[in-house]
Amino acid sequence: MRMGESVAEMVSYASSKAKKVFVSHVLMPNIEVNKSVKGDVASANSAIDIACSAAANCTVVPTPEGMIGKNGVEKAFSIEDGIHLNAQGYRLWKTEINNIVK
């Protein structure tokens, strides 16, 4: 099962049991830095969008503008491994989440 399908399955389950569901788009690791990562972030995020749009109580939290580039998480927003966000990346993501959840 692909990542987007897995998250979509969780969205379907959670939305049937919760008043509100918030789900974030996938933060694809930087494939220039971490060459072992393979995946299609657009496909995963599309599956998430479709699953969330099917549930009236679901809201997608998009990744902050400029955080994800053609190779995944931009180096300016991640630590050396290209996977985990740095402090700046987490600040941007937190702001995006707060704007949606409020």
C-alpha positions as CSV (number, residue, x, y, z in Angstrom):
1,M,0.0,0.0,0.0
2,R,1.3,3.4,-0.9
3,M,1.7,6.2,1.6
4,G,-1.2,8.3,0.3
5,E,-3.5,5.3,0.3
6,S,-2.5,4.5,3.9
7,V,-3.2,8.0,5.1
8,A,-6.5,8.1,3.1
9,E,-7.6,4.9,4.9
10,M,-6.8,6.5,8.3
11,V,-8.8,9.6,7.3
12,S,-11.8,7.5,6.4
13,Y,-11.6,5.7,9.7
14,A,-11.1,8.8,11.8
15,S,-13.7,10.9,10.1
16,S,-16.4,8.3,10.9
17,K,-15.5,8.5,14.6
18,A,-14.5,12.1,15.2
19,K,-16.2,15.5,15.2
20,K,-13.3,17.1,13.3
21,V,-10.3,15.6,11.4
22,F,-7.3,17.5,10.4
23,V,-4.7,15.9,8.1
24,S,-1.5,17.3,6.8
25,H,-0.1,16.9,3.3
26,V,2.9,14.7,3.1
27,L,6.3,16.2,3.8
28,M,8.4,14.4,1.1
29,P,12.1,14.0,2.2
30,N,14.7,15.7,0.0
31,I,15.8,13.1,-2.6
32,E,19.0,14.9,-3.4
33,V,20.1,14.5,0.3
34,N,18.5,11.1,1.0
35,K,18.7,9.1,-2.2
36,S,17.1,6.0,-0.6
37,V,13.7,7.7,-0.4
38,K,11.4,7.0,-3.3
39,G,7.9,8.2,-3.6
40,D,5.5,10.5,-5.3
41,V,4.4,13.3,-3.0
42,A,1.9,14.6,-5.6
43,S,0.2,11.2,-5.8
44,A,0.1,10.8,-2.0
45,N,-1.3,14.3,-1.4
46,S,-3.9,13.7,-4.1
47,A,-5.1,10.6,-2.3
48,I,-5.2,12.5,0.9
49,D,-7.2,15.3,-0.7
50,I,-9.7,12.9,-2.2
51,A,-10.2,11.0,1.1
52,C,-10.6,14.3,3.0
53,S,-13.1,15.8,0.5
54,A,-15.3,12.7,0.9
55,A,-15.7,13.5,4.6
56,A,-17.6,16.7,5.6
57,N,-15.7,16.9,8.9
58,C,-12.2,16.7,7.4
59,T,-9.8,19.6,6.6
60,V,-6.4,19.3,4.9
61,V,-3.5,21.3,6.3
62,P,-1.3,22.1,3.2
63,T,2.4,22.3,3.5
64,P,3.6,25.9,3.8
65,E,4.3,27.7,0.6
66,G,7.9,27.2,-0.6
67,M,8.7,24.4,1.9
68,I,8.5,21.6,-0.7
69,G,10.4,21.9,-4.0
70,K,10.8,19.5,-6.9
71,N,13.1,17.3,-4.9
72,G,11.1,17.3,-1.7
73,V,11.6,19.3,1.5
74,E,13.8,22.3,0.6
75,K,17.2,22.1,2.3
76,A,16.6,25.5,4.1
77,F,13.8,23.8,6.1
78,S,15.4,20.5,7.0
79,I,18.3,19.2,9.0
80,E,21.2,17.5,7.3
81,D,19.3,14.2,6.6
82,G,16.9,16.0,4.3
83,I,14.0,14.2,6.1
84,H,13.4,16.0,9.5
85,L,12.4,19.6,9.6
86,N,14.7,22.2,11.3
87,A,13.5,24.9,13.6
88,Q,12.5,27.2,10.7
89,G,10.6,24.4,9.0
90,Y,8.7,23.5,12.2
91,R,7.8,27.2,12.8
92,L,6.4,27.5,9.3
93,W,4.5,24.2,9.6
94,K,3.1,25.2,13.1
95,T,1.9,28.6,11.6
96,E,0.1,26.8,8.8
97,I,-1.5,24.3,11.2
98,N,-2.6,27.1,13.6
99,N,-4.1,29.1,10.7
100,I,-6.2,26.0,9.7
101,V,-7.2,24.7,13.1
102,K,-8.2,27.9,14.8
